Amino acid sequence: MNRWAIELKADGKGHDVDPAAACAARETPAIFVWIHLDGREGETLEWLKEHAGIPETVIYALTATETRPRCEQIGDGALINLRGPVPATQEAPDRLASIRIWAERGRVISVTFRALDGIEEFRERMADGKIKDPGDLVAGAAVVITKRLDPVISDLGDLVDDCETAIEPENAFETRRRIAEARADAIVYRRFVAPQREALTALAALDVDWLEDDDRMHLREAADRFARMAEELEAVRERSALIHEQLTDLRAELIENRALLLSIVALIFLPLTFLTGLLGMNVEGIPYAKEPWAFDAVCILCVAIAFIVGGWFAAQHWFKR
């Protein structure tokens, strides 16, 4: 089964333990244990009901299929939902994976449905004794998520910058595709970044004894970075909309210029078509039909008419529109 637990022992290091045994020993003082479960396993819900010893509403919140960032204090514990990027090596329909956390003194239970970038790093840090209580784990997770997500948001801003400098007729269609992708990504990220800032702010203000002052400081710092990312995403969305309008105008201008060129060509050939159609009628009485020089004269006349009509369009500046 894809579940594990790591417990902080008296030697100051984290050691792998059985998750069920760790839950059974939750009343033991001065220990800290982190239990992690895979929500995709069908037994996770029943396992939590049997071993976790937490309120049923929390159990269902930990195993809910769809979640949004939130923080809610329940007794001496807290239910926390956060979103972070998935590992770059994995393909996923959603770019952000959720982690659901129940934190209380001496214990943290986390549930994920998809791989979350950085979770193995936290497991190693706890094994090294660098995470000593729930406050360290929750605050550290928030900081790591912001560090992993910040470059992704910055790349979106850089992509919009590149698109702004590439608004040229020859790049219009490719730029329009790229800016549409950037706008869609910004909407997806902002959907979770904005409420995550509120969740971290609420978490930093919780009245619980397992959150120390430095943990609250790190949480407020992470919330501030999420506020900045939300502002950046809003700017990306607005700039993308503006660039999209510019590209639409550019595309309409290109189509208009091409239509104008076709209209000029049609207007040049209109009198020529009339002349050749008139002289091409298979009836008696066409002037100079028997003369050997008649064909050359008609060709010269057609060329002259084309030059005259084209010159008039040039004098009216139609070719520069």
Buried (B, 14 or more C-beta within 10 A) or exposed (E): EEBBBBBBEEEEBBEEBBBBEBBEBBEEEEBBBBBBBBBEBEEBBEBBBEBBEBBEEBBEBBBBEEBEBBBBBBEEBBBBBBBBBBBEEEEEEEBBBBBBBBBBBBBBBBBBBBBBBBBEEBBEBBBEEBBEBBBBBBBBBBBBBBEBBBEBBEEBBEBBEEBBEBBEEEBBEEBBEBBBEBBEBBEBBBBBBBBBBBBBBBBBEBEBEBBEEEBBEBBBBBBBBBBBBBBBBBBBBEBBEEBBEBBEEBBEEBEEEEEBEEEBEEBBBEBBEEBEEEBEEEEEEEEEEEEEEBEEEBEEEBEEBBEEBBEEBEEEEBEEE
